[in-house]
Amino acid sequence: MDTNRRKFLKSSAAGVVAGGLLSSGAREAFAQARPAADAPPTLQTTKNMTLAMLQTPNGLSLGVRTDQGIIDVGSAATAFKIDAPMSTDEVVSGDYDPAALKSALDKARAAGGKYLVAEKAAKFGPCITEPSKILCVGLNYRAHAAEANEKLPKEPILFNKYNSALNNHGGTIAVSKEPGKNFDYETELVAVIGKTARNVSEADALSCVFGYCTGQDFSERDQQMRSGQWMLGKTGDGWGPIGPWLVTADQVDPENLNLKTTVNGEQRQSANTKDMIFSVKQIVSFASKYMTLQPGDLIFTGTPEGVIIGYPPEKRIWLKAGDKIVSSIDKLGDLEFTLT
């Protein structure tokens, strides 16, 4: 087992893998024989899976969601000495042996409940842990641009977060320790890049996407707006929760997904990705003209109307410690976190 895989099991980070249901087609694909020893490695195309990262006693571990629960692939692979992928990052890269993953899943099932984690009991980490880039798109929904009194942009407005912003389902954001006070929510569809892309056409752009997850572009509006750049208001510690699930692209139509946000049980956002100004394929193609997109890169594709800054000033009640935010997207699940 290589060093990269070992570090996921030894990590003390509070994340865990949760995964998705394997279809019969995916199980047949994993049943294919291991390539001959002299054959060059090939990248695998993963389909019909829902993945996540789980926190286990040994650290972060890959999980696969099944009808029986979440299979802790990392723990099973270690116990049975199988060279299976140990993280979503490895699966997304495509550089793994599908026969080894199938073997780990089969042995875990045969062991009864020893390597199964109930979804309600699972503790999740970010569903991607080591992106080389986190790109975000501003003003990408027509109704959101209208509520912000902004003209529709002629091209995607890109900004960034950093890896220190990554957070997980069930996590917390310590707003009481931050200098700002105008905290706001932004539920967003997040695209996870699955293969290297540079100058890719719109027609080919979606073939470069591994899958999708629910994301939250948490923001502080005073810090965002007081200068010409948005970084300080966008990339605080833990301000980029993603997950809990990473769903492969073959199961998702990114141009027709319902999104919603609730704060303490009250609905604040409700929209559909049909209202996007720039679709996922347009964003991927555009970004790839200026930088090389790599497997595991995250693209937050923008938020719809209903954010606090879109309210009249007298009606803006900013988020505060104690608030619970839930971001929900069709097929991708609910992402929950609490402010402290």
C-alpha positions in Angstrom: 0.0 0.0 0.0 1.5 3.4 -1.0 2.2 6.3 1.3 -0.7 8.3 0.0 -3.2 5.6 1.0 -1.7 5.0 4.4 -2.0 8.6 5.4 -5.7 8.5 5.1 -6.0 5.7 7.6 -3.6 7.3 10.0 -5.2 10.8 9.7 -6.8 12.2 12.8 -9.0 14.5 10.9 -12.7 14.4 11.8 -14.0 13.1 8.5 -15.4 9.8 7.3 -16.4 8.0 4.1 -19.9 7.3 3.3 -20.8 5.9 0.0 -23.3 5.0 -2.5 -25.3 2.2 -3.8 -23.6 -0.1 -6.4 -25.8 -1.0 -9.3 -25.7 -4.4 -10.9 -23.9 -2.7 -13.8 -21.2 -1.2 -11.5 -20.8 -4.5 -9.7 -20.2 -6.3 -13.1 -17.6 -3.6 -14.0 -15.7 -4.2 -10.8 -15.8 -7.9 -11.5 -13.5 -7.5 -14.4 -10.1 -9.2 -14.0 -7.0 -7.3 -12.9 -4.8 -6.2 -15.8 -1.8 -8.3 -16.6 1.3 -7.4 -14.7 3.0 -6.0 -17.8 0.0 -3.9 -18.9 0.2 -0.1 -18.3 -2.1 1.3 -15.6 -5.4 2.6 -16.9 -7.8 5.1 -15.4 -11.1 3.7 -14.3 -14.5 5.2 -15.1 -16.6 4.9 -11.9 -20.4 4.8 -12.4 -23.5 4.2 -10.3 -21.9 4.9 -7.0 -22.4 7.2 -4.1 -19.3 7.9 -2.1 -18.2 9.8 1.0 -15.5 10.1 3.6 -16.1 8.6 7.1 -14.4 9.2 10.4 -13.3 6.0 11.9 -11.0 5.1 14.9 -8.2 4.9 12.4 -8.9 8.3 10.7 -10.5 9.1 7.4 -11.7 6.1 5.3 -13.5 5.6 2.0 -17.1 4.5 2.2 -19.6 3.1 -0.3 -23.3 3.5 0.3 -25.4 0.3 -0.1 -28.9 -0.9 0.9 -27.5 -2.4 4.1 -25.5 0.7 5.2 -22.2 2.4 4.4 -19.4 0.0 3.8 -16.1 1.2 5.4 -13.9 0.3 2.5 -10.7 1.6 4.1 -11.1 -0.6 7.3 -12.0 -3.7 5.3 -9.1 -3.2 2.8 -6.7 -2.9 5.7 -8.0 -5.9 7.6 -8.0 -8.2 4.5 -4.7 -6.7 3.1 -6.3 -5.6 -0.2 -4.8 -2.8 -2.2 -8.2 -1.0 -2.7 -8.6 2.8 -2.8 -8.7 4.3 0.6 -10.3 7.7 -0.2 -12.6 9.5 -2.6 -9.6 11.4 -3.9 -8.1 8.1 -5.1 -11.3 7.0 -6.7 -11.8 10.3 -8.5 -8.2 10.1 -9.9 -9.2 6.8 -11.5 -5.8 5.3 -10.8 -7.0 2.2 -8.9 -7.7 -1.5 -9.5 -11.5 -2.1 -9.8 -11.0 -5.8 -8.9 -9.4 -4.8 -5.6 -12.3 -2.5 -4.8 -14.8 -5.2 -5.6 -12.9 -7.7 -3.4 -12.9 -5.3 -0.5 -16.6 -4.7 -0.9 -17.4 -8.4 -1.2 -15.4 -9.3 1.8 -16.9 -6.5 3.9 -20.4 -7.8 3.0 -19.4 -11.4 3.9 -18.2 -10.2 7.3 -21.8 -9.3 8.3 -22.1 -5.9 10.0 -18.5 -5.5 11.1 -17.6 -3.1 8.3 -21.0 -1.5 7.9 -21.8 2.0 9.3 -25.5 3.1 9.7 -26.1 6.4 7.9 -27.6 7.9 11.0 -24.6 7.0 13.1 -22.0 8.0 10.5 -19.7 11.0 11.1 -18.7 12.5 7.8 -15.6 14.4 6.5 -15.5 16.5 3.4 -16.4 14.3 0.5 -13.2 15.4 -1.2 -10.2 16.1 1.0 -7.3 17.2 -1.2 -8.5 19.4 -4.2 -5.7 21.3 -5.9 -8.2 24.1 -6.6 -11.5 25.3 -5.2 -13.2 27.6 -7.8 -16.4 29.5 -7.2 -18.8 31.3 -9.5 -20.5 34.5 -8.4 -23.9 35.8 -9.6 -24.8 32.7 -11.6 -28.6 32.6 -11.2 -30.8 35.1 -12.9 -33.1 35.7 -9.9 -30.1 36.1 -7.6 -28.6 38.7 -9.9 -31.9 40.5 -9.9 -32.2 40.6 -6.1 -28.6 41.9 -6.0 -29.5 44.7 -8.5 -26.7 43.5 -10.8 -26.7 43.1 -14.6 -26.4 39.6 -15.9 -22.6 38.9 -16.3 -21.3 38.3 -19.8 -18.9 35.5 -18.6 -18.6 33.5 -15.4 -17.3 35.5 -12.4 -14.7 33.4 -10.8 -13.2 33.6 -7.3 -11.6 31.0 -5.0 -11.6 29.3 -1.6 -8.7 27.5 -0.1 -8.4 23.9 1.3 -8.6 25.3 4.9 -12.2 26.3 4.0 -13.3 22.6 3.6 -15.8 21.4 6.1 -18.1 18.5 6.5 -21.7 17.4 7.0 -22.4 17.7 10.7 -19.5 20.2 11.1 -19.4 23.6 12.8 -18.3 27.1 11.8 -16.9 29.2 14.6 -18.4 32.6 13.7 -18.0 33.8 17.3 -14.2 33.8 16.7 -14.4 35.8 13.5 -14.0 39.6 13.1 -17.1 39.9 10.9 -20.8 39.8 11.8 -22.7 39.8 8.5 -22.7 36.1 7.9 -24.8 34.6 5.1 -25.6 31.3 3.5 -25.2 30.2 -0.1 -26.3 26.7 -1.1 -24.6 25.6 -4.3 -24.2 22.6 -6.6 -20.6 21.6 -6.6 -19.0 19.8 -9.6 -16.0 17.6 -8.9 -13.5 17.3 -11.8 -12.6 13.7 -12.8 -9.9 14.1 -15.4 -7.4 16.7 -16.5 -9.0 19.4 -18.6 -7.4 22.3 -20.5 -9.1 24.2 -23.3 -11.9 21.7 -23.3 -15.0 22.5 -25.4 -18.5 22.9 -24.0 -19.5 19.7 -25.9 -16.8 17.7 -24.0 -16.8 19.5 -20.7 -19.2 17.2 -18.8 -17.1 14.2 -19.7 -14.5 15.8 -17.4 -16.8 15.8 -14.4 -16.5 12.8 -12.0 -19.6 13.7 -10.0 -21.5 16.2 -7.9 -22.1 17.1 -4.2 -24.0 19.6 -2.1 -21.9 22.6 -1.1 -22.2 25.7 1.0 -20.4 28.9 0.0 -20.6 30.5 3.5 -19.9 34.2 3.4 -19.3 37.3 5.4 -20.7 40.2 3.4 -18.9 43.2 5.0 -15.5 41.6 4.4 -16.6 40.5 0.9 -17.9 43.9 -0.2 -15.5 46.5 1.3 -12.8 46.1 -1.4 -12.7 45.1 -5.0 -12.0 41.4 -4.3 -14.1 38.9 -2.4 -11.5 36.6 -0.8 -11.7 37.8 2.8 -15.5 37.3 2.8 -15.4 33.9 1.2 -12.5 31.7 2.5 -12.6 31.7 6.3 -11.8 28.5 8.2 -14.5 25.9 7.5 -16.4 28.2 5.1 -16.8 25.6 2.4 -18.8 22.5 3.7 -19.3 19.8 1.1 -21.1 16.5 1.2 -22.1 14.3 2.8 -22.3 12.3 -0.5 -20.3 12.4 -3.7 -22.6 11.1 -6.4 -21.2 10.0 -9.8 -22.1 12.1 -12.8 -24.1 9.4 -14.6 -26.8 9.7 -11.9 -27.2 13.5 -12.1 -28.6 16.0 -14.5 -26.9 19.2 -13.4 -29.2 21.4 -15.4 -32.4 20.2 -13.5 -31.8 20.0 -9.8 -33.9 21.6 -7.0 -31.9 23.4 -4.3 -33.1 24.7 -1.0 -31.7 26.2 2.2 -33.3 26.2 5.7 -32.1 28.1 8.7 -33.4 26.7 12.0 -36.1 24.9 10.1 -37.3 28.0 8.1 -36.9 27.8 4.4 -34.8 30.6 2.9 -33.8 29.5 -0.6 -35.7 27.3 -3.1 -34.8 27.2 -6.8 -33.7 25.0 -9.7 -30.4 24.9 -11.6 -32.4 25.6 -14.7 -32.1 29.3 -13.6 -28.3 29.2 -13.9 -26.9 31.8 -16.2 -23.9 29.6 -17.1 -24.4 25.8 -17.0 -21.8 23.4 -15.6 -20.5 22.6 -19.0 -20.1 26.3 -19.8 -18.3 26.9 -16.5 -15.9 24.0 -16.9 -15.1 25.0 -20.5 -14.5 28.6 -19.5 -12.3 27.9 -16.5 -10.2 25.4 -18.5 -9.2 28.2 -20.9 -7.3 29.9 -18.1 -6.0 27.0 -16.0 -5.6 23.2 -16.1 -8.4 21.5 -14.2 -7.3 18.4 -12.4 -9.0 15.4 -10.8 -10.5 16.4 -7.5 -10.8 20.1 -8.2 -14.0 21.6 -6.9 -16.2 24.1 -8.7 -19.0 25.8 -6.6 -21.4 26.8 -9.4 -23.2 29.7 -7.7 -26.2 30.2 -5.4 -29.8 31.1 -6.3 -32.0 33.9 -4.9 -32.9 34.1 -1.2 -29.6 35.0 0.4 -29.7 37.5 3.3 -27.9 40.2 1.5 -30.7 40.2 -1.1 -33.2 41.3 1.5 -34.0 45.0 2.0 -31.5 46.3 4.6 -34.2 46.6 7.3 -35.0 43.0 7.0 -31.5 41.5 7.0 -31.1 39.3 10.1 -27.6 37.9 9.7 -26.6 34.4 10.8 -25.3 34.0 14.3 -23.9 31.4 16.7 -26.4 28.7 17.5 -28.0 28.8 14.0 -28.4 25.5 12.2 -28.2 25.6 8.4 -29.3 22.8 6.0 -28.4 22.9 2.3 -30.3 20.4 0.2 -30.1 19.3 -3.5 -32.0 16.7 -5.3 -30.2 13.4 -5.6 -27.2 14.7 -3.6 -28.7 14.9 -0.1 -28.8 17.3 2.9 -25.7 19.1 4.1 -26.1 20.2 7.7 -23.8 22.4 9.8 -24.1 24.6 12.9 -22.6 28.0 13.8 -20.8 28.3 17.1 
